[in-house]
Every structure is written in C-alpha cells, then in structure tokens.
Amino acid sequence: MRKIEFSDIIQYDDYIKIREKYLKKIIEIRKNRRIQVGEYITFVFENRETVLYQIQEMIRLEKMRDEVLIKNEIEIFNRLVPDKNELCATMFIEIFERGFIKSLHYKFAGIHENRIFLKFGDESITPEFEPEVLSNQRVSAVNYLKFKFINEQVKKFLDRNVPTFIEINHNDYQAIAKLPQNVRESLIKDLTV
C-alpha cells in the first residue's frame, strides 16, 4: 500500500471547509474495518485512507500549518499504513466506567505477549505491537499493531470459505470474535493491493 506523502495532505484552511463531508466518507470506510472482541476491546484495521484521516485530524486539532511539523506527523502515522503481506490495526481498550479505568489498564498488562491471535484455518498470527506503548505493568488505551503474513498465509486468508477470528487469550480477558464478511472483504482488499 502506498505511503502518505506531503502532497496528499489537504492544508488546514481547506480541510476545515470539507471536513464534514470527509468525515462521512471515513465513517463509511471504518464500518467495514472495525471488530469488537469481548466487552472492552475493539480493533480498527487501518489502511491508507484511515491513516490519512488521522493525520488530517491531527493537523486540524493542532492548527498545523508548518510543513516540517506536518511531515513529522506523516512519518509517525505512516507506520500504520500496511506494507505488503501485512495488516495494521489500532486496538482500543474502551472502558467507560471512570472508576475502573486505571485498574483495568493494569489488568490488561502483558496483553502484547502472544495473547492475541488472528486465526484462519490452521493458521494463527500473533501481532507485533509498536514498542512505544508497551509496558509489563500496564497497557495503554490505544495500541498500534501489525499482523505480518508469509505468502502461504496470504493465500489461505484470501479463501473466503475459511472463517477468520480474532482471539484474545489473556489471564484476565478471554474473548473471540468472528470477522464479519464486510470486514473480511476490506482486509482481503488490503492484502491484494
């Protein structure tokens, strides 16, 4: 998948004018890229369009007009644009009960240590987490991860007759969810770009 370049960016003043329409487009795209796994964890699979949106929103929030700062954001977020034979996701730990947020973030500690699996057929892929957010004591509410495939795994994943699941097998959190067909189709497209 092609990485984002400075020339892809809609500058701040122009983005503000089209943001509402742009946001509707991204909401439609994300409907086909989101999966809830258990009560608290949601995965949103990223692609070039979703990452570009995140950059645009950072520019808007920070009222960024400086080219150097914008290029820095592009460099940071480009890590979420999948490379060949790769799926990238943002994993959100969504806890809305204020009193439980801190304790549950400690409870999820170690989730990055081979506790999450993308399963299809006889294949099981554990993701690589971005190292900046890793801790053995607690886990961040937002985590970036990559599922890296070998060629044979890509071929198996492309077989629409093979059900695909995300499984979390952590001491304090066990959940499994089947990828809905709309999400599966989006991910197949990512792997065939």
C-alpha positions as CSV (number, residue, x, y, z in Angstrom):
1,M,0.0,0.0,0.0
2,R,1.4,3.4,-0.9
3,K,2.6,5.5,2.0
4,I,1.3,9.0,2.6
5,E,3.2,11.9,1.2
6,F,3.0,15.6,1.9
7,S,1.3,16.2,-1.4
8,D,-1.6,14.1,-0.2
9,I,-2.4,16.4,2.7
10,I,-5.3,18.9,2.5
11,Q,-4.0,22.0,4.1
12,Y,-5.6,23.2,7.3
13,D,-7.9,26.0,5.9
14,D,-9.1,23.9,3.0
15,Y,-9.7,20.8,5.3
16,I,-11.9,22.8,7.6
17,K,-14.2,23.6,4.7
18,I,-14.6,20.0,3.6
19,R,-14.2,18.2,7.0
20,E,-17.9,17.3,7.4
21,K,-18.1,15.6,4.0
22,Y,-14.7,13.9,4.5
23,L,-15.8,12.6,7.9
24,K,-18.9,10.9,6.5
25,K,-16.7,9.1,4.0
26,I,-14.3,7.9,6.7
27,I,-17.2,6.7,8.9
28,E,-18.4,4.5,6.0
29,I,-14.9,3.1,5.4
30,R,-14.4,2.3,9.1
31,K,-17.7,0.4,9.3
32,N,-16.0,-2.2,7.3
33,R,-12.8,-2.2,9.3
34,R,-14.0,-2.5,12.9
35,I,-14.5,-5.5,15.1
36,Q,-15.4,-5.8,18.8
37,V,-13.7,-8.6,20.7
38,G,-15.3,-9.1,24.0
39,E,-16.6,-6.3,26.2
40,Y,-13.7,-3.9,26.2
41,I,-11.5,-4.4,23.2
42,T,-12.1,-3.1,19.7
43,F,-9.8,-3.4,16.6
44,V,-9.9,-0.9,13.8
45,F,-7.9,-2.1,10.8
46,E,-6.1,0.7,9.2
47,N,-5.5,1.5,5.6
48,R,-4.1,4.5,3.7
49,E,-7.4,6.4,3.9
50,T,-8.0,5.9,7.6
51,V,-4.4,6.9,8.3
52,L,-4.6,10.0,6.1
53,Y,-7.8,10.9,8.1
54,Q,-5.9,10.6,11.4
55,I,-3.2,12.9,10.0
56,Q,-5.7,15.4,8.8
57,E,-7.4,15.4,12.2
58,M,-4.0,16.0,14.0
59,I,-3.4,18.9,11.7
60,R,-6.9,20.3,12.5
61,L,-6.6,19.8,16.2
62,E,-3.1,21.4,16.4
63,K,-4.0,24.1,13.7
64,M,-0.8,22.9,12.0
65,R,0.4,24.9,9.0
66,D,4.2,24.3,9.4
67,E,5.4,21.9,6.7
68,V,8.1,20.4,8.9
69,L,5.6,19.6,11.6
70,I,3.2,18.1,9.1
71,K,5.9,16.0,7.6
72,N,6.7,14.7,11.1
73,E,3.1,13.6,11.6
74,I,3.2,11.9,8.3
75,E,6.3,10.0,9.2
76,I,4.8,8.9,12.5
77,F,1.5,7.8,11.1
78,N,2.9,6.1,8.0
79,R,3.8,3.2,10.3
80,L,0.1,2.4,10.3
81,V,-0.2,2.1,6.5
82,P,0.2,-1.7,5.9
83,D,3.2,-2.9,3.9
84,K,3.0,-5.9,1.6
85,N,1.6,-9.0,3.3
86,E,0.6,-7.0,6.4
87,L,-2.5,-5.9,8.2
88,C,-2.2,-2.9,10.6
89,A,-4.7,-2.2,13.4
90,T,-5.4,0.1,16.2
91,M,-6.5,-1.7,19.3
92,F,-8.7,0.3,21.6
93,I,-9.3,-0.7,25.2
94,E,-12.6,1.0,25.7
95,I,-13.5,1.4,29.4
96,F,-16.3,3.9,30.1
97,E,-16.8,3.3,33.8
98,R,-14.5,6.0,35.3
99,G,-13.8,4.2,38.5
100,F,-12.5,1.1,36.6
101,I,-10.2,2.7,34.0
102,K,-7.0,2.7,35.9
103,S,-7.4,-0.8,37.5
104,L,-8.4,-2.4,34.2
105,H,-5.5,-0.9,32.3
106,Y,-3.2,-2.6,34.9
107,K,-5.3,-5.8,34.5
108,F,-4.5,-5.9,30.7
109,A,-0.8,-5.7,31.3
110,G,1.1,-8.3,29.2
111,I,-1.6,-8.5,26.5
112,H,1.2,-7.8,24.0
113,E,3.0,-11.0,24.9
114,N,1.5,-13.5,22.5
115,R,-2.1,-13.2,23.8
116,I,-3.8,-12.0,20.7
117,F,-4.3,-14.2,17.6
118,L,-5.7,-13.7,14.1
119,K,-6.9,-17.2,13.2
120,F,-8.0,-18.7,9.9
121,G,-8.0,-22.3,9.0
122,D,-4.9,-23.9,10.6
123,E,-3.1,-20.5,10.7
124,S,-2.6,-18.3,13.8
125,I,-0.8,-15.0,13.6
126,T,0.2,-13.0,16.6
127,P,0.7,-9.3,16.1
128,E,3.7,-7.1,16.7
129,F,3.0,-4.1,18.9
130,E,4.5,-0.7,18.4
131,P,7.1,-0.7,21.2
132,E,6.5,2.9,22.4
133,V,3.3,1.9,24.3
134,L,4.5,-1.4,25.8
135,S,4.8,-1.9,29.5
136,N,4.8,-5.0,31.7
137,Q,2.9,-3.1,34.4
138,R,0.0,-1.5,32.5
139,V,-1.3,-1.2,29.0
140,S,-2.3,1.9,27.0
141,A,-5.9,2.6,26.0
142,V,-4.7,2.9,22.3
143,N,-2.2,0.3,20.9
144,Y,-0.9,0.0,17.3
145,L,-0.1,-3.5,16.0
146,K,0.8,-5.3,12.8
147,F,-0.2,-8.8,11.7
148,K,2.6,-10.0,9.3
149,F,1.8,-12.8,6.9
150,I,4.0,-15.0,4.8
151,N,2.9,-15.7,1.2
152,E,1.2,-19.0,2.0
153,Q,-0.8,-17.4,4.8
154,V,-2.0,-14.7,2.5
155,K,-3.3,-17.3,0.0
156,K,-5.2,-19.1,2.8
157,F,-6.6,-15.8,4.1
158,L,-7.9,-14.9,0.7
159,D,-10.1,-18.1,0.7
160,R,-13.4,-16.7,1.7
161,N,-14.7,-20.1,2.7
162,V,-12.3,-20.2,5.6
163,P,-13.7,-18.5,8.7
164,T,-11.5,-15.9,10.4
165,F,-11.4,-15.0,14.0
166,I,-9.6,-12.7,16.4
167,E,-8.9,-14.4,19.7
168,I,-7.6,-12.9,22.9
169,N,-6.3,-15.3,25.5
170,H,-5.1,-13.2,28.4
171,N,-5.2,-14.4,32.0
172,D,-7.8,-11.8,32.8
173,Y,-9.5,-11.4,29.4
174,Q,-10.6,-14.2,27.1
175,A,-12.7,-13.4,24.1
176,I,-13.1,-14.5,20.5
177,A,-14.9,-12.8,17.6
178,K,-15.5,-13.9,14.0
179,L,-14.7,-11.3,11.4
180,P,-17.9,-10.3,9.7
181,Q,-17.8,-10.7,5.9
182,N,-17.7,-6.9,5.3
183,V,-14.5,-6.6,7.5
184,R,-13.0,-9.7,5.8
185,E,-13.6,-8.2,2.4
186,S,-11.8,-5.0,3.4
187,L,-8.8,-6.9,4.7
188,I,-8.7,-9.1,1.6
189,K,-8.5,-5.9,-0.4
190,D,-5.6,-4.7,1.8
191,L,-3.7,-7.9,1.2
192,T,-4.2,-7.8,-2.6
193,V,-3.3,-4.1,-3.2
